Amino acid sequence: MNTKSLRECLYEIDGIPIAGRLWGDTGPKLIALHGWLDNAASFDALAAQLPDTQLLALDLPGHGHSGHKPPSGGYAIWDDLRSVLGVADQLAWDRFVIVGHSRGAMMASLLAAAVPERVDALVCIDGMAAPPLPEEDFPRQLGQYLREYGASAGPLKSYASLQEAADARIKAMPMSNASALKIVERGTYRGDDGRYYWRSDRRASLASPVKLSAGQWQAVVKQSVPSLFICAESGFGHHMPNMFPELEQHFEVAYVAGGHHCHMDTGVDVVAEKLRAFIARHLSA
């Protein structure tokens, strides 16, 4: 299993430390991008079922053990793409499979559409695009961004135990307790007062200055690389075919049991099976 060759990694991209977990030493190269306020540990269960790959799960900037953006930085979904490519460059991975979950899937689809010469294949897990923003709403979105960034951050939320933090994570995003604890263990630190605090940058929760329009997302959907969309039956991804009627012309679509974190919870076996088969079809020598 890949866990036997698990290595904690640390890179520096644009002056920001980028942490990751790398499983495996041989086979197809995969870079995995986690969802909103998750971290690299969210791919532990999936990586364990992909023993014949090299899978690097990153803590995206502002998450997990990675550094935060400078005061002038931002966390729009396209802001971190240079970090992903920078890590690939440091590994000398000229081409790789990009795997994303939720927010990470949006980033993955953008990356594959923008630099297809770097991407062998794209796998999106219960996410692929954000709800499009009508063009007339652009000023309102920009105003929300400016107001939120200008507001006082307030005191840091803290928790008496890892379980209390996991309960809060489950309340914000339903998942199993075991999965929540996995994310919390990597995503928090214990302060001098004995309480647990999130490592994530609070700015990652604030509004983006710009959101893409329907036409922009439609252009992204028309991928030129082999693409797989894994939709959780009780997750959020089932909205994608309605939002993008042409989805199945450009993506293979697979449905799995479970909720939004199907790659961690119920459904991980099937997610792994679908991913292995997809890679075998498109990356065979």
Secondary structure as GFF3:
##gff-version 3
##sequence-region A 1 285
A	DSSP	three_ten_helix	2	5	.	.	.	ID=ss1
A	DSSP	beta_strand	7	13	.	.	.	ID=ss2
A	DSSP	beta_strand	16	23	.	.	.	ID=ss3
A	DSSP	beta_strand	29	33	.	.	.	ID=ss4
A	DSSP	three_ten_helix	40	43	.	.	.	ID=ss5
A	DSSP	alpha_helix	44	48	.	.	.	ID=ss6
A	DSSP	beta_strand	54	58	.	.	.	ID=ss7
A	DSSP	alpha_helix	81	90	.	.	.	ID=ss8
A	DSSP	beta_strand	96	101	.	.	.	ID=ss9
A	DSSP	alpha_helix	103	114	.	.	.	ID=ss10
A	DSSP	three_ten_helix	116	118	.	.	.	ID=ss11
A	DSSP	beta_strand	119	125	.	.	.	ID=ss12
A	DSSP	three_ten_helix	135	137	.	.	.	ID=ss13
A	DSSP	alpha_helix	138	150	.	.	.	ID=ss14
A	DSSP	beta_strand	158	159	.	.	.	ID=ss15
A	DSSP	alpha_helix	162	172	.	.	.	ID=ss16
A	DSSP	alpha_helix	177	187	.	.	.	ID=ss17
A	DSSP	beta_strand	188	190	.	.	.	ID=ss18
A	DSSP	beta_strand	196	198	.	.	.	ID=ss19
A	DSSP	three_ten_helix	202	205	.	.	.	ID=ss20
A	DSSP	alpha_helix	214	221	.	.	.	ID=ss21
A	DSSP	beta_strand	227	232	.	.	.	ID=ss22
A	DSSP	three_ten_helix	237	239	.	.	.	ID=ss23
A	DSSP	alpha_helix	240	243	.	.	.	ID=ss24
A	DSSP	alpha_helix	247	250	.	.	.	ID=ss25
A	DSSP	beta_strand	252	256	.	.	.	ID=ss26
A	DSSP	alpha_helix	268	282	.	.	.	ID=ss27
###
